[in-house]
Amino acid sequence: MTEIKSKHDLILDAAYNLFINKGYWDTKIIDISEAAGIGKGTVYEYFESKDAIFLELFRTKVESGYDNITDLLSKNISSEMKLKEFIDIELKNTSKYTFNKQFLLDLMVKSDAFKNLELIESIHKLVAKKFSVLFHVIEEGMNKGEFAKRNTSLTAASILGAINLYISFDLLPIDLEDIIPSGKTKSWREDEFLDLLLNGLKA
């Protein structure tokens, strides 16, 4: 039996696909309404602006992907495995809902989306949630002797920053060919990244 989607969901699905393929700035409300197969006025009945649509997409497609991340803390596995699963969760969510480079540029440079206090608050809450989980995983690992004793909050912040950049590097407006020497194109592997986090740069 085919699921009949609500107009609310049709709008979100249409907007998401357009943001990905056309770019945030070049997508208009009329484009969303036509792609959703509903009237432009109907879109405004559900969302007051395109930025409001993006906020809802963030909550339903990004934030919801971390609903169960705190379950990681109660798992009966090593702290190293918890760290790996934390990275896996980030990889899964990023690959599932990925926005292209132009979308990110449009959003940061041309849009007022990041002036939306609700969006900023949602982003802050998500970052705080992820940081808290990672902090406790590292703290547990240090207490068990799996990880070296260091400043726990600094370690968590450093690792979270490294994870975020590792995962999102493909989305950033950076041409790796200008950075990586010829013949050494990017071929990063998760196991190598985890090894670097755990063992650092020392020989």
N, C-alpha and C positions, 0 to 999 in steps of 0.2 A: 504494500500500500504506500503510495507516494505521499510524503509529508507536505502538507499545505503550509507554507511559510506566512507569517504575519507580515503586514506592510512594514512594520518596524524592522523586521529581519531582512526583508527585501531591500530596504533602503541601505542598511548596513552592508549587506553583501555587495550591492552595486557600487557603493562608495569605496569599499575596500579594493575591489577589482580595478576601479578607475584610478584610485590613488596610486596603485602599483604600476599600472600600464600607461597611464596618461600623465601622471604627476599631480601633486596636490594643488599647485597653483593653477594649472590649466584645467582642472576639473571644476565645473560650475554646478550649481544646484540643479539646473535644467538637465545637465548630462546625467546626474544621478537619478533624477525622476524618470527620464526616458529609459535608462538602463534597467531601472526597477519596474518599469511598466506601469507607473502611477503618475498622477498629476503633480506638477510642481508645488501647488498649494498644499497637497497632502503631505509632502516632505516637511513643509514648515509647520504642519500640525504636530509633527513628532519631534522635530529639531529646529531650533531657532536660527542656526547657522551651520556652515560647513565645519567650523571649529568644534561645535557641539557634537557633530557626528563623529569627528575624530576622537573626542574625549570618550564617547561611548565605545568606539572601537578599541581604544586603549584598555578600557575596563573589561570588555568582553573577550578580547582576543589576546591581550598581553597580560594584564593583571591576573586574570582567572587561571592562567597557566601555572601560577605559583600558589594556588589555594592550598595545596597539600605539602608544600615544601618543608613545613615544620615537622612533618612526620619523619623526616630524615633523622632527626635528633634521637628518636626513640628506637631506631633500628639496632639490632644486635649484630653489628658489623664493626670492623676497624674504622678508626678515624680517617685513615687513608682512603678506604672504600667510600666513606661518606663524602669526602672531598671529591672523589671521582664522580659519585652520583650527583653531587651539586653541579659539577661542570656539565654532566650529561643532561640535567634538567635545563640548564641554560642553552645548551646546543639544540635540544629538542624544541624549546619555545622559540628560539631565534629562527631555526629552519622552517618551523611551521608557519610563522607570521613574519615574513621578511619584507621590508620596504626597500625600494631601490635607492641608489645614490641621489638621483634627481629629486625624489620625494623628500628625502632628508634635507637637502639644500633648500628646497621650496619652503619646507616647514620652518626651518631655522631662520632663513633670511627674509622671506617674503610674507610669511603668515604671522598673524597675531595669536596663534594657538598657544604659544608658550607664555602669553600674558594672561592666559586663563588660569585663575587661582585654583579652580577645582582640579584642572589637569596637573598643575604644579604640585598640589597636595597629594594627588594620587601617585605621582611619580616618586615623591619623597617617601610616602608610606611603603611603596614597593621596594625601594632601595633600602630603607631601614629594615624591612622584613628580611630581605636577602642578607644584609650585613649581619643581623642578629643571628641567623642560622649559621652563617659561615664563622662568626666569632665563637659560637659555642662548639662547633666542630673542631676548630683549632685549639680552643681552650681544653677540650676533652683530650685531644691528641697530645698536648703538652703535659697534662696531668698523668696520662698513661705512659709517658715516655716515648711515644711514637714520633713526636715532633720536638725539635730543640726548643728550650725555654727562651722566649723572646717577648717583646711587648705585644700582647695579644691583639689589642685594637689596631696597632700599626701594621701588624702582620695581616690581619683580616682586611684592612683597607688596601694594602698593597696587592694581596692576592685577588681581591674582588676587582680592583682596577685592571690587573693583568688579564683576568678572565674576560672582562667586558671588552677589552681591546682585542684580545685574541679572537673572540667570537665575532665582533662587529667589524673587523678590519676590512672585509670585503665590501662593507656597506659605505665606508668612508671615501670621500673624494680624493684618494691618494693613489697615484699610479706607481705600483710596485716596480715596474720596469725602470723607473728613474732612480730607484733606491737599491734594489738587489742587483748585484753584478750579473752580467750575461751568463747564461748557463745555470744559474742558481734560482730559478723561478720558484715561487712559493709552493711548498709541498708539506705544509705543517701537518703533524699527526697529533691526535689527542694524547697518546701515550707519551710522546716526547714532551709535550707541554706539561703534563702532570709530573714527569720526572724532573723537569726544570723547576717547577714550583717546590717540589719536595727536597731536591738536592742542590739547587742553586747553581752558581757558576764555578764553584771550587773544583779543581782537578782531583 
